[in-house]
Amino acid sequence: MKITNWPKHRCKISKTNYNYIFNIQNSITKPSVFIKPFLAKINNDTAEILIGHFREFQDSELPIYPLSDNINSFELLKIITDYYLSDQELNFQIISNILNYMDGIETKIEDKKRYISEKLHLSPKPKTIETFKKFSLILPQISDYLVEKKAPLKVWEYLTILNENDQKIFLKLIKTFKPSMSNFLEIVENIAELIQLQKEGDIIHQIDKIINSNSPQPLMQIKETIVQLRYPVLSAHRKDILEIFANLQIPNNLTIHFDTNFEKKEIHGSFTICNNDDILKLQHFCREINIDNLKNILKKL
């Protein structure tokens, strides 16, 4: 875009500042185009848009935020923050980029703490800052998914535990199945805890195989695989009981279930009787072998 007749709007920033701003604005997208001042780098009669959306205006109407030649990095950061806060909240992705950018700014520690507290609404404690800075390690496409789904803080924290290759598997999972946030949280939380316990084994490889398979219920299979690894004793015990359950030959007018988490020592059942045949089905079920199997299940609960 050519800018003519704008001698009083010579907005310049240093090359160093420009690189920082470019990195920050790359992580930010806006849903629509609107009339709002641009932050722009102007050389001679050409304006290069750094922050904001392009829209055709007559030269005399193009809104540009004027920046002085000697503006420092910290002041520029505050301008950008105010720019985005004017019409949206700062998500975790943006906050992470801002905090990493702040590492390269030389200014008073008190000013940085005040900015983090008042503008970013975070505790300026080092542990909190380091937690948010690590979010920049998450693959950009996964970050976009988390922002779109309004993922809670703990999901971002769990993902920072994964290395880049593991994250690529999760990105494939997102693209293939488009999981709900509740399903995604359950999977990521369990994987992160397995990694922390150093018990993850080849679970990521197993997840990748399930993604590439034609499983009718892939997310359910992934969650079951993770639970088996995380709770091996419990999973083996559940499998043992389910094998006994499979031998019960339950008729279609009877349902029986038990607490698979073994919090209650109970077997629940319900049946439907619509005719004499339904009575005979129940009578046939109550054979000695089935009664013995039910007693065995109850004993193992």
VOPAGU-2260 file (C-alpha; in pm, 1 decimal, decimal comma):
REM VOPAGU-2260
SITE   aa  ch    i         X         Y         Z
SITE  MET   A    0       0,0       0,0       0,0
SITE  LYS   A    1     133,1     340,6     -95,2
SITE  ILE   A    2      97,8     628,0     150,6
SITE  THR   A    3     105,3     974,5       1,5
SITE  ASN   A    4      59,9    1317,6     157,8
SITE  TRP   A    5     134,5    1183,5     508,5
SITE  PRO   A    6     446,8    1375,9     605,7
SITE  LYS   A    7     330,3    1407,8     970,1
SITE  HIS   A    8     281,3    1034,5    1023,1
SITE  ARG   A    9     630,1     896,9     986,7
SITE  CYS   A   10     595,3     602,5    1227,7
SITE  LYS   A   11     923,2     418,3    1267,9
SITE  ILE   A   12    1041,9     148,5    1503,5
SITE  SER   A   13    1381,1     -14,4    1524,6
SITE  LYS   A   14    1454,8    -337,9    1342,4
SITE  THR   A   15    1501,5    -517,5    1674,4
SITE  ASN   A   16    1161,2    -406,4    1798,8
SITE  TYR   A   17    1004,9    -502,4    1469,8
SITE  ASN   A   18    1129,3    -861,1    1498,5
SITE  TYR   A   19     980,9    -893,1    1847,0
SITE  ILE   A   20     650,3    -750,8    1731,4
SITE  PHE   A   21     642,1    -981,4    1430,1
SITE  ASN   A   22     681,6   -1286,2    1654,8
SITE  ILE   A   23     400,4   -1171,4    1881,8
SITE  GLN   A   24     156,4   -1078,1    1607,1
SITE  ASN   A   25     214,1   -1410,8    1430,1
SITE  SER   A   26      35,8   -1586,7    1716,1
SITE  ILE   A   27    -268,3   -1361,5    1702,2
SITE  THR   A   28    -556,0   -1383,4    1457,1
SITE  LYS   A   29    -875,0   -1185,8    1445,1
SITE  PRO   A   30   -1210,7   -1313,5    1318,9
SITE  SER   A   31   -1307,3   -1013,9    1108,8
SITE  VAL   A   32   -1187,0    -696,9     945,3
SITE  PHE   A   33   -1279,1    -373,2    1112,3
SITE  ILE   A   34   -1183,4      -9,3    1115,9
SITE  LYS   A   35    -919,7      25,3    1382,8
SITE  PRO   A   36    -577,9     193,9    1390,5
SITE  PHE   A   37    -298,3     -11,3    1239,6
SITE  LEU   A   38      44,3     -43,5    1388,1
SITE  ALA   A   39     262,2      -2,4    1084,2
SITE  LYS   A   40     623,5      20,9     980,9
SITE  ILE   A   41     661,6     298,6     725,0
SITE  ASN   A   42     956,2     333,2     487,8
SITE  ASN   A   43     948,1     626,1     250,6
SITE  ASP   A   44     601,0     610,4      95,7
SITE  THR   A   45     524,3     241,7     170,9
SITE  ALA   A   46     338,9     119,8     480,5
SITE  GLU   A   47     402,6    -235,2     601,2
SITE  ILE   A   48     123,3    -350,1     833,6
SITE  LEU   A   49     259,5    -513,0    1151,6
SITE  ILE   A   50     -50,9    -536,8    1366,7
SITE  GLY   A   51    -408,9    -508,6    1242,6
SITE  HIS   A   52    -616,9    -615,1     943,7
SITE  PHE   A   53    -586,5    -475,1     593,1
SITE  ARG   A   54    -873,5    -276,2     455,5
SITE  GLU   A   55    -887,8     -46,1     155,6
SITE  PHE   A   56    -907,7     320,8     245,2
SITE  GLN   A   57    -835,0     639,0      64,1
SITE  ASP   A   58    -485,9     748,1     161,8
SITE  SER   A   59    -608,6    1032,9     375,3
SITE  GLU   A   60    -835,3     799,8     575,2
SITE  LEU   A   61    -597,9     514,6     655,7
SITE  PRO   A   62    -586,1     500,9    1040,2
SITE  ILE   A   63    -232,5     443,1    1167,7
SITE  TYR   A   64    -117,0     453,8    1528,2
SITE  PRO   A   65     174,8     703,3    1535,8
SITE  LEU   A   66     485,7     585,0    1720,6
SITE  SER   A   67     778,9     806,7    1802,7
SITE  ASP   A   68    1120,9     725,3    1664,1
SITE  ASN   A   69    1273,7     665,4    2006,6
SITE  ILE   A   70     997,7     456,8    2167,5
SITE  ASN   A   71    1145,8     183,0    2387,6
SITE  SER   A   72    1055,0    -185,3    2374,3
SITE  PHE   A   73     857,1    -186,9    2697,8
SITE  GLU   A   74     638,9     107,6    2594,9
SITE  LEU   A   75     580,1     -59,6    2260,2
SITE  LEU   A   76     472,8    -378,2    2438,6
SITE  LYS   A   77     217,5    -187,6    2645,7
SITE  ILE   A   78      75,3     -29,5    2329,6
SITE  ILE   A   79      32,8    -370,9    2168,6
SITE  THR   A   80    -131,5    -513,1    2481,5
SITE  ASP   A   81    -378,8    -226,0    2495,8
SITE  TYR   A   82    -442,7    -268,9    2124,2
SITE  TYR   A   83    -558,1    -627,3    2166,9
SITE  LEU   A   84    -732,4    -575,1    2498,3
SITE  SER   A   85    -953,6    -316,7    2332,0
SITE  ASP   A   86   -1161,6    -588,5    2165,7
SITE  GLN   A   87   -1059,5    -929,7    2302,6
SITE  GLU   A   88    -911,9   -1110,6    2599,3
SITE  LEU   A   89    -549,8   -1212,0    2600,9
SITE  ASN   A   90    -545,1   -1590,7    2573,4
SITE  PHE   A   91    -272,9   -1813,1    2719,1
SITE  GLN   A   92     -97,9   -1834,2    2383,3
SITE  ILE   A   93     -58,6   -1456,2    2356,5
SITE  ILE   A   94      38,6   -1418,5    2722,4
SITE  SER   A   95     313,7   -1677,5    2678,1
SITE  ASN   A   96     457,0   -1490,5    2378,6
SITE  ILE   A   97     444,3   -1160,4    2565,1
SITE  LEU   A   98     625,8   -1302,6    2869,6
SITE  ASN   A   99     897,1   -1452,8    2649,5
SITE  TYR   A  100     929,3   -1120,8    2469,3
SITE  MET   A  101     973,8    -944,2    2802,9
SITE  ASP   A  102    1293,9   -1140,1    2865,3
SITE  GLY   A  103    1462,3    -924,4    2601,2
SITE  ILE   A  104    1346,2    -595,1    2751,0
SITE  GLU   A  105    1569,4    -396,6    2981,7
SITE  THR   A  106    1349,5    -211,7    3228,3
SITE  LYS   A  107    1288,1    -199,6    3601,0
SITE  ILE   A  108    1176,9    -525,2    3763,9
SITE  GLU   A  109     903,3    -333,7    3946,7
SITE  ASP   A  110     763,7    -207,5    3615,1
SITE  LYS   A  111     755,0    -558,4    3472,7
SITE  LYS   A  112     579,3    -695,0    3780,7
SITE  ARG   A  113     323,2    -414,0    3769,4
SITE  TYR   A  114     258,9    -480,3    3399,6
SITE  ILE   A  115     216,2    -856,8    3456,5
SITE  SER   A  116     -22,6    -796,4    3744,5
SITE  GLU   A  117    -230,1    -510,8    3598,4
SITE  LYS   A  118    -231,5    -589,8    3226,0
SITE  LEU   A  119    -196,0    -968,3    3211,0
SITE  HIS   A  120    -379,6   -1030,8    3540,0
SITE  LEU   A  121    -119,8   -1283,2    3650,8
SITE  SER   A  122      75,3   -1328,5    3968,1
SITE  PRO   A  123     426,6   -1193,7    3905,0
SITE  LYS   A  124     574,4   -1486,9    4096,7
SITE  PRO   A  125     862,2   -1654,0    3906,0
SITE  LYS   A  126     692,9   -1997,4    3913,6
SITE  THR   A  127     376,4   -1862,2    3750,0
SITE  ILE   A  128     573,2   -1673,2    3485,6
SITE  GLU   A  129     784,9   -1978,4    3397,9
SITE  THR   A  130     470,7   -2191,6    3368,0
SITE  PHE   A  131     315,7   -1954,0    3114,9
SITE  LYS   A  132     640,0   -1906,3    2921,7
SITE  LYS   A  133     655,4   -2281,6    2856,0
SITE  PHE   A  134     329,0   -2262,7    2660,6
SITE  SER   A  135     533,4   -2135,6    2365,2
SITE  LEU   A  136     676,7   -2490,3    2342,0
SITE  ILE   A  137     335,5   -2621,8    2237,1
SITE  LEU   A  138     294,3   -2671,0    1862,0
SITE  PRO   A  139     111,7   -2368,6    1711,1
SITE  GLN   A  140    -170,9   -2576,7    1561,6
SITE  ILE   A  141    -236,8   -2739,6    1898,8
SITE  SER   A  142    -231,3   -2395,8    2062,9
SITE  ASP   A  143    -491,5   -2275,4    1811,9
SITE  TYR   A  144    -711,7   -2573,1    1902,2
SITE  LEU   A  145    -675,5   -2498,4    2274,9
SITE  VAL   A  146    -764,3   -2132,5    2221,5
SITE  GLU   A  147   -1066,5   -2223,4    2008,0
SITE  LYS   A  148   -1192,1   -2475,3    2265,6
SITE  LYS   A  149   -1116,7   -2240,1    2557,6
SITE  ALA   A  150    -904,4   -2509,4    2718,2
SITE  PRO   A  151    -846,4   -2475,2    3093,7
SITE  LEU   A  152    -500,9   -2390,7    3223,8
SITE  LYS   A  153    -419,1   -2747,6    3327,9
SITE  VAL   A  154    -448,0   -2872,2    2967,3
SITE  TRP   A  155    -178,3   -2624,9    2860,7
SITE  GLU   A  156      36,5   -2733,8    3154,1
SITE  TYR   A  157       2,0   -3104,2    3072,0
SITE  LEU   A  158     100,3   -3048,8    2708,9
SITE  THR   A  159     428,2   -2879,6    2804,2
SITE  ILE   A  160     536,8   -3213,2    2952,4
SITE  LEU   A  161     522,0   -3374,4    2606,4
SITE  ASN   A  162     815,1   -3346,9    2367,1
SITE  GLU   A  163     769,0   -3224,2    2010,2
SITE  ASN   A  164     734,3   -3572,4    1856,9
SITE  ASP   A  165     469,2   -3672,5    2111,1
SITE  GLN   A  166     284,5   -3348,3    2044,7
SITE  LYS   A  167     275,9   -3433,8    1673,5
SITE  ILE   A  168      81,9   -3750,5    1758,3
SITE  PHE   A  169    -166,0   -3544,0    1957,5
SITE  LEU   A  170    -196,3   -3301,9    1666,6
SITE  LYS   A  171    -281,6   -3597,7    1443,1
SITE  LEU   A  172    -541,3   -3705,7    1699,8
SITE  ILE   A  173    -696,5   -3356,5    1695,5
SITE  LYS   A  174    -708,0   -3338,4    1315,7
SITE  THR   A  175    -843,9   -3692,6    1275,4
SITE  PHE   A  176   -1109,2   -3710,6    1547,6
SITE  LYS   A  177   -1172,6   -3347,9    1652,7
SITE  PRO   A  178   -1222,9   -3459,5    2015,3
SITE  SER   A  179   -1425,6   -3267,3    2268,2
SITE  MET   A  180   -1221,8   -3082,5    2528,9
SITE  SER   A  181   -1336,4   -3326,3    2799,8
SITE  ASN   A  182   -1206,0   -3625,8    2602,3
SITE  PHE   A  183    -884,5   -3446,5    2511,5
SITE  LEU   A  184    -826,5   -3342,7    2873,1
SITE  GLU   A  185    -876,5   -3698,7    2998,9
SITE  ILE   A  186    -625,2   -3839,5    2749,1
SITE  VAL   A  187    -361,7   -3568,9    2797,2
SITE  GLU   A  188    -391,5   -3574,7    3176,9
SITE  ASN   A  189    -334,7   -3950,3    3196,4
SITE  ILE   A  190     -45,5   -3942,5    2949,7
SITE  ALA   A  191     123,3   -3656,6    3137,5
SITE  GLU   A  192      96,9   -3841,5    3467,3
SITE  LEU   A  193     236,8   -4158,5    3310,9
SITE  ILE   A  194     533,2   -3959,9    3183,3
SITE  GLN   A  195     592,1   -3804,9    3524,9
SITE  LEU   A  196     579,2   -4152,3    3679,3
SITE  GLN   A  197     811,6   -4278,0    3403,6
SITE  LYS   A  198     556,1   -4545,2    3315,9
SITE  GLU   A  199     454,9   -4429,6    2969,5
SITE  GLY   A  200     626,7   -4720,6    2790,0
SITE  ASP   A  201     530,1   -4711,2    2423,9
SITE  ILE   A  202     184,6   -4561,2    2488,7
SITE  ILE   A  203     237,1   -4280,7    2235,1
SITE  HIS   A  204     322,1   -4540,2    1971,5
SITE  GLN   A  205       9,0   -4737,4    2065,4
SITE  ILE   A  206    -204,4   -4423,3    2033,8
SITE  ASP   A  207     -55,3   -4358,6    1690,4
SITE  LYS   A  208    -144,6   -4713,7    1582,7
SITE  ILE   A  209    -504,4   -4668,6    1699,2
SITE  ILE   A  210    -530,3   -4337,4    1512,0
SITE  ASN   A  211    -413,3   -4507,7    1192,9
SITE  SER   A  212    -643,5   -4808,8    1239,7
SITE  ASN   A  213   -1007,6   -4846,3    1145,3
SITE  SER   A  214   -1123,2   -4884,6    1504,6
SITE  PRO   A  215   -1500,9   -4820,8    1535,7
SITE  GLN   A  216   -1449,4   -4635,5    1866,0
SITE  PRO   A  217   -1092,1   -4501,3    1850,9
SITE  LEU   A  218   -1116,5   -4249,9    2137,3
SITE  MET   A  219   -1265,7   -4513,0    2367,9
SITE  GLN   A  220    -991,3   -4757,0    2269,7
SITE  ILE   A  221    -722,7   -4494,6    2334,1
SITE  LYS   A  222    -863,4   -4418,0    2679,4
SITE  GLU   A  223    -887,3   -4787,4    2768,7
SITE  THR   A  224    -528,6   -4847,0    2655,3
SITE  ILE   A  225    -405,8   -4559,8    2871,8
SITE  VAL   A  226    -601,4   -4679,4    3177,6
SITE  GLN   A  227    -456,4   -5029,5    3140,3
SITE  LEU   A  228    -106,0   -4885,8    3153,6
SITE  ARG   A  229    -176,2   -4637,8    3431,0
SITE  TYR   A  230    -364,2   -4886,1    3652,5
SITE  PRO   A  231    -225,5   -5229,5    3555,7
SITE  VAL   A  232    -344,6   -5415,2    3868,7
SITE  LEU   A  233    -692,2   -5261,8    3854,3
SITE  SER   A  234    -716,7   -5325,6    3480,1
SITE  ALA   A  235    -612,9   -5689,4    3518,9
SITE  HIS   A  236    -869,2   -5736,9    3797,0
SITE  ARG   A  237   -1143,4   -5578,1    3585,2
SITE  LYS   A  238   -1049,6   -5800,1    3290,6
SITE  ASP   A  239   -1073,6   -6108,8    3514,0
SITE  ILE   A  240   -1425,9   -6016,2    3625,6
SITE  LEU   A  241   -1538,1   -5933,3    3271,8
SITE  GLU   A  242   -1426,1   -6278,0    3157,0
SITE  ILE   A  243   -1654,0   -6434,2    3421,5
SITE  PHE   A  244   -1928,8   -6194,9    3313,2
SITE  ALA   A  245   -1893,3   -6315,4    2954,5
SITE  ASN   A  246   -1984,9   -6669,3    3065,8
SITE  LEU   A  247   -2315,3   -6568,0    3225,2
SITE  GLN   A  248   -2521,6   -6598,8    2903,2
SITE  ILE   A  249   -2745,4   -6309,3    3001,5
SITE  PRO   A  250   -3082,8   -6305,8    2818,5
SITE  ASN   A  251   -3189,7   -6000,0    2620,2
SITE  ASN   A  252   -3455,8   -5901,0    2874,7
SITE  LEU   A  253   -3201,1   -5881,1    3159,5
SITE  THR   A  254   -2919,5   -5631,4    3221,8
SITE  ILE   A  255   -2651,1   -5677,1    3487,1
SITE  HIS   A  256   -2365,5   -5443,7    3573,1
SITE  PHE   A  257   -2113,1   -5366,8    3845,1
SITE  ASP   A  258   -1897,2   -5071,0    3946,4
SITE  THR   A  259   -1588,9   -5101,9    3723,3
SITE  ASN   A  260   -1395,1   -4874,8    3961,6
SITE  PHE   A  261   -1463,1   -5119,2    4246,2
SITE  GLU   A  262   -1582,2   -4847,8    4481,9
SITE  LYS   A  263   -1898,2   -5046,7    4567,0
SITE  LYS   A  264   -1929,3   -5418,0    4634,6
SITE  GLU   A  265   -2259,5   -5446,1    4449,4
SITE  ILE   A  266   -2408,3   -5611,9    4143,0
SITE  HIS   A  267   -2704,1   -5430,6    3986,3
SITE  GLY   A  268   -2961,5   -5586,5    3757,5
SITE  SER   A  269   -3290,8   -5505,7    3590,9
SITE  PHE   A  270   -3527,0   -5712,2    3378,8
SITE  THR   A  271   -3833,2   -5673,4    3159,0
SITE  ILE   A  272   -4126,0   -5916,1    3141,1
SITE  CYS   A  273   -4370,1   -5876,5    2855,1
SITE  ASN   A  274   -4480,5   -6236,2    2805,1
SITE  ASN   A  275   -4437,7   -6595,0    2928,2
SITE  ASP   A  276   -4120,5   -6637,6    2723,2
SITE  ASP   A  277   -3954,8   -6357,5    2921,0
SITE  ILE   A  278   -4035,1   -6548,6    3243,3
SITE  LEU   A  279   -3883,5   -6864,7    3101,9
SITE  LYS   A  280   -3567,5   -6672,5    3002,0
SITE  LEU   A  281   -3521,1   -6552,4    3359,6
SITE  GLN   A  282   -3590,5   -6899,7    3493,8
SITE  HIS   A  283   -3330,0   -7045,7    3257,2
SITE  PHE   A  284   -3075,7   -6781,9    3358,7
SITE  CYS   A  285   -3110,0   -6868,8    3726,8
SITE  ARG   A  286   -2929,1   -7197,3    3679,0
SITE  GLU   A  287   -2670,9   -7315,3    3927,8
SITE  ILE   A  288   -2376,0   -7228,3    3701,9
SITE  ASN   A  289   -2486,8   -6867,3    3662,9
SITE  ILE   A  290   -2556,5   -6834,6    4033,7
SITE  ASP   A  291   -2205,3   -6961,4    4106,0
SITE  ASN   A  292   -2057,0   -6711,3    3860,0
SITE  LEU   A  293   -2247,8   -6424,8    4020,6
SITE  LYS   A  294   -2121,9   -6531,4    4363,6
SITE  ASN   A  295   -1767,8   -6540,8    4223,7
SITE  ILE   A  296   -1801,8   -6188,0    4079,3
SITE  LEU   A  297   -1941,8   -6055,8    4408,4
SITE  LYS   A  298   -1651,1   -6210,5    4593,1
SITE  LYS   A  299   -1398,4   -6035,6    4366,4
SITE  LEU   A  300   -1557,0   -5690,4    4390,5
